Structures are given as C-alpha cells and as structure tokens.
Amino acid sequence: MRSRALLPLVLAGLLTVPFTSSAAPRALPEAASSPGMKLVAHLPSAGGTDLEFFSRKLAAYRDASGKVVRPRGGALRHFSVVGNQSNNTRIVDITAPERPFVASTIPCRLSQGDIQVNEARSIVVIANGTGSSSTACSYRDAVTGNDKPMPPGSAVIDIKDVYAPKVVGSAPTPAGSHNHTLMPGGRYLYISTSEIVEGQAYVPIFDLIDPRRPKLVGSFSAPGNSPHDIRFNAKGNRAYTAGVSTFRILDTTNPVAPKLLTTFYPPGTSIGHDVLVTPDGAYLRVDSTGDPGG
C-alpha cells in the first residue's frame, strides 16, 4: 500500500474494512493486542491485497440498500478501493465506518490486484500479473474500437461515476504488473514486475494523460532484480525501490528517463518488500521478509 494523507475518518475506514477468506459473516474475534483499537465492522471476501482511499462530493449518492439519496447541497462520501488477488476489485462506501457497504464492483478480475488512485480521483489503476485469474476482464481498444482481453500489465479504470466504474485502458508489459506506482501528479505510472529470477531489472514507464491509451514512454534498467515496490518523494524527483536483491534510489527529475543514484542493501534484510520515505525526504524505512542470518 502507499503512504498518503488520510482524514481520521478515512483512517478509521482502514481499520473497519478487513477482508477474510470466509464467504459468510462470522463472529468478530476479540482484539489480542493494541488495546486502543477495536474492530467495529467486517465485510467478508477472499484474496484481499491492497487498499486505497478517496473522497467525493456527490449531488446524489446510493445508500446501503441501493436507494438514490439527493441531499440539499450534496454530500461528501468517503470510499475505499479494495483490491483482490482472486476476485473483482470493489469500491466500498466507508462514510459511516461502523456500517461499510459495497458501492460498486469493478468489472475486472485480475491476478494481482495492487491499487493506485490518481490525485484527480478519476481513475483507478489495478495491477495484473500473469496468473490464470486475469482472464475475466476486457476493455474497449481506443484505436480499433474492438473489445480486447486484458493483457498482463496494469488495467486502467474510469471511476468518474463511482457507481458504474468502466475498464477503459491497459498498460501492458509481458512480465505482468506485480505492483505499480503513480508519480505525484498522477500522469506517469511506474510498473514493478518483481520477477525473482532475473539478470536485469526492468521498470516500464507509462504516460496516462489519456487513460484510454496508456503510452510506454520510458523505462529503467539495472543489474539485478526488478523492484517489488516503488515510492516517490513528495516532489516526485526521487524514487525509492525495494527489490529481492537490492534497494535503489533514482533521480526522476526527468520522469521518462530516471537515473540511478544509489544501490544499497541494508544489513539484516532478506527479500526487500517495500520502502517508505519520511515526509521531509530525509529518512527511509526498509521493509523486508526477514533476517537471512536468523
């Protein structure tokens, strides 16, 4: 998941929309730690992978029963986009954190499910790997006008109508998208293929200025493995990558031609999973699967 500024209400939504492998509601477990936290709601599902949040001022919205409500002056609604590794991504209304409900389902079943929402809150990008569950999705090719099956890469979803999301484009890459990151501003998409056995890292870069026609405009290559995840600083002129064998810092002043600044491997790390940068850009927090030395 990505670092982001969240309203307290939205942060509460993160705590109240857990997804489990059960297909039917079950008793909520008692908290075993963190005494200041309490589980207040539960939406069953399977294969959940990632969450992103956005808010929207709506002239009319749908309540949990599907009824259209038209309040005077409109209403601010809060949503969570919930990725899924084996089923369709869902948009969950978390305006009332104790009573979340599914507002809509994105008509696309993809094999990875990492989520990114652009800053304009107009599109969602969903990572699509090379797994067999990625076949239940198609999109209208903007050039030919024909429906095409979604290839490995990243799927682009129009969410301007939050209750009727549309699959509008594809950013394809043969190795698939294990993870991906929108650069601040939301125009450029960096894809993390995260292949474990590689001699050369490869990060394709797509321009999403027209979401219907993502365009491959650049790439980054270096010895070693591709990143598992990529983060940007607030200005967007630095990228920080976490990979199986190495961590890297890139100069992204030119978004389509990043330059390698530093390669490092922190002591005590195993498979690099993620890297977080502090708001001032001064420190990194490295996330890995464990200490290879035990």
Buried (B, 14 or more C-beta within 10 A) or exposed (E): BBBEEBEEBBEBBBBBBBBEEEEEEEEEEEEEEEEEEEEEBBBEBEBBBBBBBBBBEBEEBBBEEEEEEEEEEEBEBBBBBBBBBBBBBBBBBBBBBEEBBEBBBBBBBBBBBBBBBBEEBBBBBBBBBBBEBBEBBBBBBBEEEEEEEBBBBBBBBBBEEBBEBBBBBBBBBEBBBBBBBBBBEBBBBBBBBBBEEBEEBBBBBBBBEEBBBBEBBBBBEBEBBBBBBBBBBEEBBBBBBBBBBBBBBBBBEEBBEBEBEEBEEEEEBEBBBBBBBEEEEEEBEBBBEEEEEE
